[in-house]
């Protein structure tokens, strides 16, 4: 007999994302160009960081980001990010990088779990009840965001995070990373989550993926992470390389340095590029001058005919002329004219 079919899985679907085939690099992709871009970006970062050390007391740490621009947006959007394994960790190891774990309530249960598993690289544990109470105001949530660089989240409460954390976490690229706290080897599960980078599906036409930190990564490590992340990122973009407009790298404050660009022919017109047909444009044809002259002559004849007719018409008198006198007469008929008393001056006797 065939084995029974499992209709429902005991493991949440969020922990088993669909593995898409990795898109290989196209023949037009140049690794020497990528190396030049990495070297130029690091030189620029050294100049900017030296200037910030003189002007700022505690300058913020910057990261290297892979930027992929597409021709068309996607309709797919979800809170579940796609994990991408890198040869080297994109962030410095703890305790240099502060990590916060968002768990179910009560949070004391998960603090005890971490201590029993001898996991010491988690800086703080915050439960859902604390997010609804203590961290509900804006200022406490902003302080929580600034105090930690990575936010791990129990995948069972991941869908609650957008409403509890707010858009500030997503604008700062600090989206919570889902982890499975029911794993036997919990330390390895949390370690893999910290050492990986993530692709966040969106409906826009630009994607940013963190691949390295200049202060803790060498140029060769950054290049290895870059070449390893590009195929995995492109495989999660609808239509793959045919929908990619450009690929580049940047830091938090720099401009994007291009690594690869799509061809100009048929760059945005998908239908024309597939069918190989030229697009015809409609052109408005101006009217001939002869037709315009005929119209002007007809208008002149109409004016000549209508001129004597207007002269014969008698001008109507305005109905408002003498309206005041008519109103007085009507008022007198109704009310009556007031009698004027005549005053006779008496003569003074001598």
C-alpha positions in Angstrom: 0.0 0.0 0.0 1.2 3.5 -0.7 2.2 5.6 2.3 -0.6 7.9 3.6 -0.7 11.5 2.3 0.0 14.2 4.8 -2.6 17.0 4.4 -1.1 19.2 7.0 2.4 19.7 8.1 3.3 19.8 11.8 6.1 22.4 11.1 4.9 26.0 10.3 5.2 26.8 6.6 7.2 30.0 7.4 10.1 27.8 8.6 10.2 26.0 5.2 10.3 28.5 2.4 10.2 27.4 -1.2 13.7 26.9 -2.6 13.9 28.5 -6.0 16.6 27.6 -8.5 19.6 29.8 -8.3 20.0 32.1 -11.3 23.6 32.0 -12.6 25.5 35.1 -13.5 25.0 36.2 -17.1 27.8 36.2 -19.6 27.9 40.0 -19.7 28.6 40.1 -15.9 32.2 41.2 -15.2 33.9 40.1 -12.0 36.8 42.6 -12.5 34.2 45.4 -12.7 32.8 44.2 -9.4 36.2 44.2 -7.8 36.8 47.8 -9.1 33.5 48.9 -7.6 34.3 47.3 -4.2 37.8 49.0 -4.1 36.4 52.4 -5.0 33.6 52.1 -2.5 36.0 51.2 0.3 38.3 54.2 -0.6 35.4 56.5 -0.4 34.3 55.0 2.9 37.7 55.6 4.4 37.6 59.3 3.5 34.1 59.8 4.8 34.8 57.9 8.1 37.9 59.9 8.7 35.9 63.1 8.3 33.1 61.9 10.6 35.6 61.0 13.4 36.7 64.6 13.4 33.2 66.1 13.3 31.1 63.6 15.3 31.7 62.2 18.8 30.2 58.7 18.1 29.8 58.1 14.4 27.4 55.5 13.2 28.6 52.2 11.7 28.0 51.9 8.0 27.3 48.7 6.0 27.8 47.7 2.4 24.5 47.1 0.5 23.8 45.2 -2.7 21.2 47.2 -4.7 19.1 45.6 -7.5 16.8 47.8 -9.6 14.1 46.2 -11.7 12.2 47.3 -14.8 8.8 46.4 -13.4 7.4 46.1 -9.8 6.0 43.0 -8.3 2.6 42.3 -6.8 4.1 39.9 -4.2 4.7 41.3 -0.7 5.0 39.5 2.6 6.4 39.8 6.1 8.5 36.6 5.7 12.0 37.4 4.5 14.1 35.0 2.5 17.3 33.8 4.2 20.5 34.0 2.1 23.7 32.2 3.3 26.9 34.1 2.9 30.5 32.9 3.1 31.3 35.6 5.7 28.9 37.2 8.3 27.6 40.6 7.1 27.8 42.1 10.7 30.5 41.9 13.4 30.1 39.1 15.8 28.5 39.7 19.3 29.0 41.5 21.6 30.0 44.1 19.1 26.6 43.7 17.5 23.7 43.9 19.9 20.9 41.4 19.4 17.3 41.5 20.7 14.9 38.5 20.8 11.2 39.1 20.4 9.3 36.2 21.9 5.9 35.1 23.0 4.6 35.9 26.5 5.7 35.3 29.2 9.2 36.4 28.3 10.7 34.9 31.5 10.2 31.4 30.1 12.4 32.2 27.1 15.0 34.0 29.2 15.3 30.7 31.2 15.5 28.7 28.0 18.5 30.8 26.8 20.3 30.4 30.1 19.7 26.6 30.2 21.0 26.3 26.6 24.1 28.5 27.6 23.3 31.1 24.9 25.0 34.4 26.0 25.1 36.4 22.8 21.4 37.6 23.1 21.5 41.0 24.7 17.8 41.3 25.5 14.5 39.4 25.4 11.2 41.3 25.0 7.8 39.6 25.0 4.6 40.5 23.2 3.0 41.9 26.4 5.9 44.3 26.9 5.6 45.5 23.3 1.9 46.1 23.9 2.5 47.9 27.2 5.9 49.4 28.0 7.0 49.9 24.4 3.7 51.1 23.0 4.6 54.8 23.2 6.8 56.2 20.4 9.8 57.2 22.4 10.4 53.8 24.1 10.1 52.0 20.8 12.6 54.3 19.1 15.1 53.8 22.0 14.6 50.0 21.6 15.3 50.3 17.9 18.5 52.4 18.5 19.9 50.1 21.2 20.0 46.9 19.0 21.2 46.2 15.6 19.5 42.8 15.0 16.0 41.8 16.0 15.3 38.0 16.1 11.6 37.1 16.4 9.8 33.9 17.2 8.1 32.9 13.9 4.8 32.2 15.7 4.3 35.9 16.5 6.0 37.3 13.3 2.7 38.5 11.9 2.1 40.7 14.9 5.3 42.6 14.6 4.3 45.2 11.9 1.5 46.5 14.1 3.5 46.4 17.3 6.8 47.8 16.1 5.6 50.4 13.5 7.1 51.6 10.3 10.2 53.0 11.9 11.8 49.5 12.2 11.2 48.8 8.5 12.4 52.2 7.3 15.7 51.6 9.3 16.1 48.2 7.7 15.7 46.5 11.1 12.9 44.1 10.2 12.5 41.2 12.7 14.2 38.0 11.5 12.1 34.8 12.1 13.7 31.9 14.1 12.3 28.6 15.3 12.6 28.5 19.1 11.5 24.9 19.2 14.7 23.6 17.6 16.8 21.1 19.6 20.0 22.9 18.6 18.7 26.3 19.4 22.2 27.9 19.5 23.0 26.8 16.0 19.6 28.1 14.8 20.2 31.5 16.2 23.8 31.5 15.0 22.7 30.8 11.4 20.1 33.6 11.6 22.8 36.1 12.7 25.4 35.0 10.1 23.0 35.3 7.1 21.5 38.2 5.2 17.9 38.5 4.1 15.9 39.4 1.0 12.6 41.2 1.8 10.0 40.9 -0.9 8.3 44.2 -1.8 6.1 45.8 -4.5 8.7 48.4 -5.4 11.4 48.4 -8.1 14.5 48.5 -5.9 15.8 46.0 -3.4 18.6 46.5 -0.9 20.4 43.6 0.8 23.1 44.0 3.4 26.2 42.0 2.5 29.1 43.3 4.7 30.5 45.8 7.2 33.7 47.7 6.1 35.1 47.8 9.6 35.0 44.1 10.1 35.4 42.7 6.5 38.3 42.8 4.1 37.9 43.7 0.4 38.2 40.0 -0.6 35.5 39.0 1.9 33.2 41.7 0.6 33.8 40.6 -3.0 33.0 37.0 -2.1 29.8 37.9 -0.3 28.8 40.1 -3.3 29.3 37.3 -5.9 27.6 34.7 -3.7 24.5 36.9 -2.9 23.7 38.1 -6.4 22.4 34.7 -7.9 20.3 34.0 -4.8 18.7 37.5 -4.9 18.0 37.4 -8.6 16.2 34.0 -8.1 13.7 35.6 -5.8 12.9 38.5 -8.2 10.0 37.7 -10.6 11.2 37.0 -14.2 14.8 36.8 -13.1 17.5 38.5 -15.1 15.1 39.6 -17.8 13.4 42.0 -15.2 16.7 43.4 -13.8 17.6 46.9 -14.8 20.9 47.4 -12.9 23.0 45.9 -10.1 25.3 48.0 -7.9 26.7 48.4 -4.4 26.6 51.3 -1.9 27.1 52.3 1.7 24.4 54.0 3.9 25.4 57.5 2.8 27.1 57.0 -0.6 25.7 56.8 -4.1 25.4 53.5 -5.9 28.4 52.3 -7.9 27.1 50.2 -10.9 28.3 46.7 -11.5 26.0 45.5 -14.2 23.4 47.2 -16.5 20.8 45.8 -18.8 21.0 46.5 -22.5 19.3 49.7 -23.8 17.4 47.9 -26.6 13.9 47.0 -25.3 14.8 48.0 -21.8 11.3 48.8 -20.7 9.0 47.7 -23.5 8.5 44.0 -22.8 6.0 43.3 -25.5 8.0 45.0 -28.2 11.1 43.3 -27.2 9.5 39.8 -27.3 7.6 40.3 -30.6 10.5 42.1 -32.3 8.1 44.6 -33.8 8.5 48.4 -34.1 6.0 50.5 -32.3 4.2 52.9 -34.6 3.4 56.4 -33.3 0.3 58.3 -34.3 1.2 61.7 -35.9 -1.4 64.5 -36.2 -1.5 65.9 -39.8 -2.0 69.7 -40.0 -4.9 71.0 -42.1 -4.3 72.3 -45.5 -4.1 76.2 -45.9 -6.7 76.2 -48.7 -9.4 74.7 -46.3 -8.5 77.4 -43.8 -8.9 80.2 -46.3 -12.4 78.8 -47.4 -13.5 78.8 -43.7 -12.4 82.4 -43.2 -14.3 83.6 -46.4 -17.5 81.9 -45.2 -17.2 83.5 -41.8 -16.8 87.0 -43.5 -19.9 86.5 -45.7 -22.0 85.5 -42.6 -20.9 88.7 -40.8 -21.9 90.9 -43.8 -25.4 89.3 -44.0 -26.1 89.6 -40.3 -25.0 93.3 -40.1 -28.0 94.9 -41.9 -30.5 92.7 -40.1 -29.2 93.9 -36.7 -29.5 97.5 -37.8 -33.2 97.1 -38.7 -34.0 95.8 -35.3 -35.4 98.4 -33.0 -33.7 98.9 -29.7 -35.9 97.8 -26.8 -36.2 100.2 -24.0 -35.0 99.0 -20.7 -37.7 97.9 -18.3 -35.9 99.6 -15.4 -36.4 103.1 -16.8 -39.1 105.0 -14.7 -39.6 102.1 -12.4 -39.1 104.4 -9.4 -42.1 106.6 -10.4 -44.3 103.6 -11.1 -43.5 102.3 -7.6 -44.4 105.6 -6.0 -47.8 105.7 -7.7 -48.6 102.2 -6.8 -47.7 102.9 -3.2 -49.8 106.0 -3.2 -52.9 104.1 -4.5 -52.6 101.6 -1.7 -51.6 103.7 1.2 -52.8 107.1 0.1 -50.9 110.3 -0.4 -50.0 112.0 2.8 -51.7 115.4 3.5 -49.4 118.3 3.8 -50.3 120.8 6.5 -50.0 124.4 5.6 -48.6 126.6 8.2 -49.9 130.2 8.2 -47.7 132.8 9.8 -49.6 135.1 12.1 -48.7 138.7 11.9 -47.4 140.4 15.0 -49.6 143.2 16.3 -48.0 146.5 17.0 
